[in-house]
Amino acid sequence: MRLTKVYEIRSKDKIIALLNSIPSGTLGTIDANGFPQLVPMNFVYAYDAVYMHSFSIGEKIENIKRDNRVGFEAHRYVEFLPSYFFDPRDASQADTLYMSVIIKGYAELVYDMEERARALNALMCKYQREGFYEELKPSMDTVRDANLAIIKVKPVVMTGKYKLGQQWSIEYRRYIAKRILERGTPTAVDTVTLMGFDPITLNYKHEPLDDL
């Protein structure tokens, strides 16, 4: 098996769950000179597409109108692993644990009011899970606002990758998990949990990503 296969997220459901757990992503459009333009965006994956909202004028909107081929990336930085975890002298051994999704597809601007309302409600559901807002309806001025662009990206290719120590034996993973906890970064407990261990006992509970 090629090593890259070890890092693939093979379940589409888990890729979608990962996407919607990440606060923001990066939209890549093609500018008038053929260069990529990268813009950080809030987003939600819903109804088999990525939805974002934006002001209705601007370079990315013009780029999409001219050439609707786009890329989209979202990642979750998990933990930096210092080189001394692996070797007391060799700085090249430093590593990073992460999860990421990359999409290649086609973008369009959404003008159908029913779809605009669905997209905005999906965004609200992601970012304001506690509620306390009125569900948006197609007839509302907010949905129909001409200054509001709803960008939809339909994936042609969607790939997920993760590196949480799954390439190592369970015992070596436990050793690294112990070092992470000893280092005591603010993310240490969450990282060890993602790696599949109980952060208190270091008992192995599940494969990485099984709790996504």
C-alpha positions as CSV (number, residue, x, y, z in Angstrom):
1,M,0.0,0.0,0.0
2,R,1.3,3.4,-0.9
3,L,2.0,5.6,2.2
4,T,-0.3,8.3,0.8
5,K,-3.2,5.9,1.1
6,V,-2.7,5.7,4.8
7,Y,-3.6,9.4,5.1
8,E,-6.7,9.4,3.0
9,I,-10.2,9.9,4.6
10,R,-12.1,7.3,2.6
11,S,-15.6,8.0,3.9
12,K,-17.5,10.8,2.3
13,D,-19.6,11.2,5.4
14,K,-16.4,11.8,7.5
15,I,-15.1,14.3,5.0
16,I,-18.3,16.2,5.3
17,A,-18.3,16.0,9.1
18,L,-14.8,17.3,9.1
19,L,-15.6,20.1,6.8
20,N,-18.5,21.3,8.9
21,S,-16.4,21.1,12.1
22,I,-13.9,23.6,10.6
23,P,-14.7,27.3,11.2
24,S,-13.4,28.7,7.9
25,G,-11.9,27.7,4.6
26,T,-10.2,29.3,1.6
27,L,-11.8,29.8,-1.8
28,G,-9.5,29.9,-4.7
29,T,-10.6,31.6,-7.9
30,I,-8.7,32.5,-11.1
31,D,-8.1,36.2,-11.6
32,A,-8.1,38.2,-14.9
33,N,-4.3,37.5,-15.4
34,G,-4.6,33.7,-14.7
35,F,-3.3,33.8,-11.2
36,P,-5.0,32.1,-8.3
37,Q,-6.8,34.5,-5.8
38,L,-7.2,33.0,-2.4
39,V,-9.9,34.4,0.0
40,P,-10.7,33.1,3.5
41,M,-14.5,32.4,3.8
42,N,-17.0,31.2,6.3
43,F,-18.8,28.3,4.7
44,V,-21.1,25.3,5.2
45,Y,-21.3,22.0,3.3
46,A,-25.0,21.3,2.7
47,Y,-27.1,19.8,0.0
48,D,-24.0,18.3,-1.8
49,A,-22.3,21.7,-2.2
50,V,-20.3,24.3,-0.3
51,Y,-22.2,27.5,0.3
52,M,-20.7,30.9,1.2
53,H,-22.0,34.4,1.4
54,S,-20.3,37.5,0.3
55,F,-20.9,41.1,-0.9
56,S,-22.2,41.0,-4.4
57,I,-19.3,42.9,-6.0
58,G,-15.6,42.3,-5.8
59,E,-12.8,40.5,-7.5
60,K,-13.8,37.0,-6.5
61,I,-17.3,37.5,-7.8
62,E,-15.9,38.8,-11.1
63,N,-13.5,35.9,-11.3
64,I,-16.4,33.4,-10.9
65,K,-18.4,35.1,-13.6
66,R,-15.5,34.9,-16.0
67,D,-14.2,31.4,-15.1
68,N,-16.2,29.3,-12.6
69,R,-13.5,26.7,-12.0
70,V,-12.5,27.0,-8.4
71,G,-10.6,25.3,-5.6
72,F,-11.6,25.2,-1.9
73,E,-9.5,24.1,1.1
74,A,-10.3,23.8,4.7
75,H,-7.9,22.3,7.3
76,R,-7.7,21.8,11.0
77,Y,-4.2,22.2,12.6
78,V,-4.1,19.7,15.4
79,E,-0.6,19.6,17.0
80,F,3.0,20.5,16.3
81,L,5.3,17.6,17.2
82,P,8.8,19.0,18.2
83,S,11.8,17.2,16.8
84,Y,13.0,16.1,20.2
85,F,10.0,13.7,20.4
86,F,11.8,11.6,17.8
87,D,15.5,12.5,18.0
88,P,17.5,14.6,20.5
89,R,19.4,16.5,17.8
90,D,17.8,16.2,14.3
91,A,15.6,19.2,13.7
92,S,14.2,17.6,10.5
93,Q,12.2,15.2,12.5
94,A,9.7,17.9,13.6
95,D,6.2,17.1,12.3
96,T,2.6,18.3,12.5
97,L,-0.7,16.5,13.0
98,Y,-3.6,17.8,10.9
99,M,-6.8,17.1,9.1
100,S,-7.7,18.7,5.7
101,V,-10.2,18.7,2.8
102,I,-9.5,19.9,-0.7
103,I,-12.2,20.5,-3.3
104,K,-12.0,21.1,-7.0
105,G,-15.2,22.1,-8.7
106,Y,-17.4,24.7,-10.3
107,A,-18.8,27.8,-8.6
108,E,-22.1,29.6,-9.3
109,L,-24.0,32.5,-7.9
110,V,-27.3,31.5,-6.5
111,Y,-30.3,33.6,-7.5
112,D,-33.2,31.2,-6.6
113,M,-34.7,32.6,-3.4
114,E,-35.6,29.1,-2.0
115,E,-32.0,28.0,-2.4
116,R,-30.7,31.2,-1.0
117,A,-32.8,30.8,2.1
118,R,-31.7,27.1,2.5
119,A,-28.1,28.1,2.2
120,L,-28.3,31.0,4.7
121,N,-30.2,28.8,7.2
122,A,-27.5,26.1,6.8
123,L,-24.9,28.7,7.6
124,M,-26.7,29.9,10.6
125,C,-27.2,26.3,11.8
126,K,-23.4,25.7,11.6
127,Y,-22.3,29.0,13.2
128,Q,-25.1,29.7,15.7
129,R,-26.1,26.2,17.0
130,E,-27.7,27.7,20.1
131,G,-30.5,29.1,17.9
132,F,-32.2,32.3,19.1
133,Y,-32.9,33.6,15.6
134,E,-35.9,33.4,13.2
135,E,-35.5,31.0,10.3
136,L,-34.9,32.8,7.1
137,K,-37.6,32.6,4.4
138,P,-37.4,33.2,0.7
139,S,-39.7,36.3,1.0
140,M,-37.5,38.0,3.5
141,D,-35.6,41.2,2.5
142,T,-32.4,39.7,3.9
143,V,-32.6,36.8,1.5
144,R,-33.6,39.0,-1.4
145,D,-30.9,41.6,-0.8
146,A,-29.2,42.4,-4.1
147,N,-26.0,43.3,-2.3
148,L,-25.8,39.8,-0.9
149,A,-24.1,37.1,-3.0
150,I,-24.6,33.4,-2.3
151,I,-21.7,31.4,-3.7
152,K,-22.2,27.7,-4.4
153,V,-19.4,25.3,-5.1
154,K,-20.3,22.0,-6.6
155,P,-17.4,19.5,-6.0
156,V,-16.0,17.5,-8.9
157,V,-13.2,16.1,-6.8
158,M,-13.3,16.2,-3.0
159,T,-10.4,14.6,-1.0
160,G,-9.7,14.4,2.7
161,K,-6.4,13.7,4.4
162,Y,-5.5,13.3,8.0
163,K,-2.3,12.6,10.0
164,L,-3.0,11.6,13.5
165,G,-0.4,9.0,14.1
166,Q,-2.3,6.2,12.3
167,Q,0.9,5.3,10.4
168,W,2.5,4.2,13.7
169,S,1.9,1.1,15.9
170,I,-0.5,1.6,18.8
171,E,2.4,1.5,21.3
172,Y,4.4,4.1,19.5
173,R,1.3,6.3,19.2
174,R,0.8,5.9,22.9
175,Y,4.4,7.1,23.5
176,I,3.8,10.2,21.3
177,A,0.5,10.8,23.0
178,K,2.3,10.7,26.4
179,R,4.9,13.2,25.2
180,I,2.2,15.5,23.9
181,L,0.4,15.5,27.3
182,E,3.8,16.1,29.1
183,R,4.5,19.1,26.8
184,G,1.1,20.5,27.9
185,T,0.0,22.7,25.0
186,P,-3.6,24.0,25.2
187,T,-4.5,21.5,22.5
188,A,-2.8,18.5,24.0
189,V,-5.9,16.8,25.5
190,D,-8.0,17.2,22.3
191,T,-5.1,15.9,20.2
192,V,-4.6,12.8,22.3
193,T,-8.4,12.2,22.1
194,L,-8.3,12.6,18.3
195,M,-5.4,10.1,18.2
196,G,-7.7,7.5,19.8
197,F,-6.6,7.5,23.4
198,D,-8.2,8.3,26.8
199,P,-6.2,11.4,27.8
200,I,-6.2,10.4,31.5
201,T,-5.4,6.7,31.3
202,L,-3.8,6.6,27.8
203,N,-5.9,3.5,27.2
204,Y,-6.5,3.0,23.5
205,K,-10.2,3.5,22.7
206,H,-10.6,3.8,18.9
207,E,-9.0,4.5,15.6
208,P,-8.3,8.1,14.7
209,L,-11.4,9.8,13.1
210,D,-13.8,7.2,14.5
211,D,-15.4,9.9,16.6
212,L,-15.9,12.4,13.8
